[in-house]
Amino acid sequence: MEQQTEQSIVNFIWGICNLLRGPYKRNEYRKVILPLTVLKRFDAVLASTKEQVDKISR
């Protein structure tokens, strides 16, 4: 990949992150994204057992 193309992709991704970040300062961003990433991963890994858990919790 050309360096200019790679840099434009990086800039595009960071631009989106800046829009989604909202009121968080740059140094606070990781405090939000990391926990949400972990929760999303748990959701993906445990998706196959969702029905069993729903039955138990009712």
Backbone as a chain_set.jsonl record, in Angstrom:
{"seq": "MEQQTEQSIVNFIWGICNLLRGPYKRNEYRKVILPLTVLKRFDAVLASTKEQVDKISR", "coords": {"N": [[0.852, -1.173, 0.0], [0.548, 2.178, -0.807], [2.214, 4.857, 0.843], [0.902, 7.315, 1.0], [-1.768, 6.603, 0.492], [-2.237, 4.88, 2.638], [-1.924, 6.686, 4.773], [-4.08, 8.395, 4.259], [-6.215, 6.696, 4.778], [-5.802, 6.203, 7.507], [-6.162, 8.812, 8.5], [-8.846, 9.157, 7.807], [-10.129, 7.224, 9.427], [-9.423, 8.177, 12.012], [-10.73, 10.617, 11.864], [-13.421, 9.818, 11.902], [-13.459, 8.654, 14.434], [-13.051, 10.929, 15.997], [-15.455, 12.259, 15.537], [-17.276, 10.488, 16.704], [-16.472, 10.44, 19.304], [-17.483, 12.5, 20.834], [-18.24, 14.318, 23.763], [-15.931, 13.586, 25.108], [-12.55, 13.992, 26.102], [-9.372, 13.637, 24.422], [-7.603, 12.022, 25.989], [-9.421, 10.7, 27.6], [-10.84, 9.067, 26.0], [-10.001, 6.39, 25.62], [-10.84, 5.246, 27.975], [-13.467, 4.791, 27.577], [-13.778, 3.417, 25.12], [-12.29, 0.971, 25.339], [-13.646, -0.588, 27.442], [-16.162, -0.86, 26.139], [-15.423, -2.276, 23.866], [-14.592, -4.683, 25.007], [-17.032, -5.541, 26.128], [-18.528, -5.889, 23.764], [-17.101, -7.982, 22.621], [-17.535, -10.03, 24.526], [-20.296, -10.292, 24.116], [-20.329, -11.294, 21.482], [-18.946, -13.722, 21.787], [-20.543, -15.108, 23.617], [-22.973, -15.337, 22.361], [-24.094, -17.692, 21.351], [-25.142, -18.952, 23.578], [-27.188, -17.442, 24.476], [-30.041, -17.9, 24.447], [-30.305, -19.981, 26.335], [-29.469, -18.699, 28.678], [-31.429, -16.717, 28.862], [-33.675, -18.298, 29.415], [-33.057, -19.269, 31.953], [-32.982, -16.94, 33.471], [-35.575, -16.114, 33.635]], "CA": [[0.0, 0.0, 0.0], [1.327, 3.411, -0.848], [2.195, 5.572, 2.125], [-0.119, 8.36, 0.939], [-3.06, 5.939, 0.633], [-2.319, 4.417, 4.02], [-2.129, 7.858, 5.629], [-5.439, 8.904, 4.059], [-7.104, 5.779, 5.493], [-5.611, 6.493, 8.929], [-6.818, 10.098, 8.765], [-10.288, 8.935, 7.705], [-10.551, 6.501, 10.634], [-9.336, 9.09, 13.156], [-11.795, 11.607, 11.707], [-14.647, 9.196, 12.392], [-13.318, 8.535, 15.893], [-13.257, 12.256, 16.583], [-16.891, 12.552, 15.494], [-17.979, 9.613, 17.637], [-15.976, 10.633, 20.656], [-18.404, 13.393, 21.533], [-17.698, 15.24, 24.774], [-14.731, 13.063, 25.766], [-11.246, 14.503, 25.684], [-8.547, 12.59, 23.825], [-7.065, 11.081, 26.979], [-10.534, 9.976, 28.21], [-11.447, 8.23, 24.966], [-9.665, 4.981, 25.86], [-11.611, 4.771, 29.126], [-14.796, 4.433, 27.074], [-13.692, 2.466, 24.021], [-11.829, -0.342, 25.775], [-14.728, -1.373, 28.054], [-17.176, -1.192, 25.141], [-14.853, -3.321, 23.019], [-14.642, -5.928, 25.778], [-18.433, -5.953, 26.185], [-18.911, -6.386, 22.44], [-16.467, -9.293, 22.452], [-18.321, -10.958, 25.343], [-21.561, -10.495, 23.422], [-20.086, -12.156, 20.327], [-18.536, -15.058, 22.242], [-21.629, -15.752, 24.347], [-24.21, -15.276, 21.577], [-24.677, -19.03, 21.169], [-25.79, -19.387, 24.823], [-28.149, -16.402, 24.879], [-31.355, -18.481, 24.738], [-30.217, -20.737, 27.59], [-29.4, -17.72, 29.768], [-32.753, -16.091, 28.962], [-34.592, -19.243, 30.066], [-32.695, -19.352, 33.369], [-33.234, -15.673, 34.159], [-37.015, -15.823, 33.71]], "C": [[0.897, 1.235, 0.0], [1.169, 4.168, 0.468], [1.106, 6.642, 2.129], [-1.517, 7.751, 1.118], [-3.265, 5.461, 2.062], [-2.599, 5.582, 4.964], [-3.53, 8.425, 5.46], [-6.461, 8.014, 4.758], [-7.023, 6.03, 6.998], [-6.318, 7.795, 9.299], [-8.336, 9.966, 8.733], [-10.816, 8.263, 8.976], [-10.508, 7.411, 11.856], [-10.386, 10.187, 13.074], [-13.127, 11.075, 12.215], [-14.607, 9.066, 13.91], [-13.566, 9.873, 16.574], [-14.721, 12.653, 16.581], [-17.652, 11.746, 16.538], [-17.611, 9.854, 19.089], [-16.887, 11.541, 21.47], [-17.697, 14.26, 22.552], [-16.411, 14.765, 25.449], [-13.47, 13.71, 25.211], [-10.428, 13.334, 25.155], [-8.05, 11.565, 24.831], [-8.155, 10.292, 27.698], [-11.15, 8.95, 27.261], [-11.207, 6.748, 25.232], [-10.442, 4.405, 27.025], [-13.004, 4.314, 28.712], [-14.695, 3.31, 26.051], [-13.268, 1.077, 24.478], [-12.934, -1.141, 26.465], [-15.821, -1.76, 27.05], [-16.694, -2.284, 24.2], [-14.908, -4.667, 23.727], [-16.083, -6.434, 25.863], [-18.914, -6.515, 24.85], [-18.324, -7.769, 22.188], [-17.192, -10.346, 23.28], [-19.638, -11.302, 24.654], [-21.388, -11.463, 22.256], [-19.76, -13.589, 20.757], [-19.704, -15.805, 22.875], [-22.954, -15.787, 23.586], [-24.88, -16.643, 21.452], [-25.408, -19.532, 22.419], [-26.873, -18.419, 25.288], [-29.518, -16.981, 25.253], [-31.35, -19.247, 26.056], [-30.197, -19.8, 28.791], [-30.751, -17.044, 29.953], [-33.735, -17.002, 29.677], [-34.326, -19.304, 31.565], [-33.113, -18.08, 34.104], [-34.722, -15.343, 34.283], [-37.663, -16.485, 34.865]], "O": [[1.884, 1.303, 0.733], [0.121, 4.116, 1.112], [0.455, 6.856, 3.151], [-2.355, 8.321, 1.817], [-4.346, 5.622, 2.628], [-3.432, 5.462, 5.863], [-4.117, 8.894, 6.435], [-7.463, 8.509, 5.275], [-8.045, 6.066, 7.684], [-7.004, 7.855, 10.319], [-9.034, 10.587, 9.534], [-11.829, 8.686, 9.533], [-11.447, 7.423, 12.652], [-10.884, 10.643, 14.104], [-13.876, 11.792, 12.879], [-15.597, 9.335, 14.591], [-14.222, 9.933, 17.614], [-15.187, 13.309, 17.512], [-18.566, 12.261, 17.182], [-18.367, 9.503, 19.995], [-17.035, 11.352, 22.677], [-16.671, 14.87, 22.249], [-15.858, 15.481, 26.283], [-13.346, 13.942, 24.008], [-10.754, 12.175, 25.41], [-8.073, 10.365, 24.557], [-7.845, 9.295, 28.351], [-11.898, 8.07, 27.688], [-12.122, 5.937, 25.083], [-10.684, 3.199, 27.069], [-13.645, 3.537, 29.42], [-15.459, 2.347, 26.118], [-13.851, 0.089, 24.031], [-13.146, -2.296, 26.097], [-16.347, -2.872, 27.108], [-17.483, -3.131, 23.78], [-15.236, -5.681, 23.11], [-16.329, -7.628, 25.689], [-19.634, -7.513, 24.82], [-18.983, -8.629, 21.605], [-17.44, -11.448, 22.79], [-20.044, -12.464, 24.616], [-22.213, -12.356, 22.065], [-20.244, -14.549, 20.159], [-19.837, -17.015, 22.687], [-23.961, -16.234, 24.135], [-26.108, -16.732, 21.45], [-26.218, -20.454, 22.321], [-27.411, -18.571, 26.384], [-30.092, -16.592, 26.27], [-32.314, -19.161, 26.817], [-30.835, -20.074, 29.807], [-31.177, -16.821, 31.086], [-34.549, -16.527, 30.469], [-35.263, -19.382, 32.361], [-33.555, -18.15, 35.25], [-35.086, -14.388, 34.968], [-38.869, -16.337, 35.064]]}, "num_chains": 1, "name": "protein.A"}
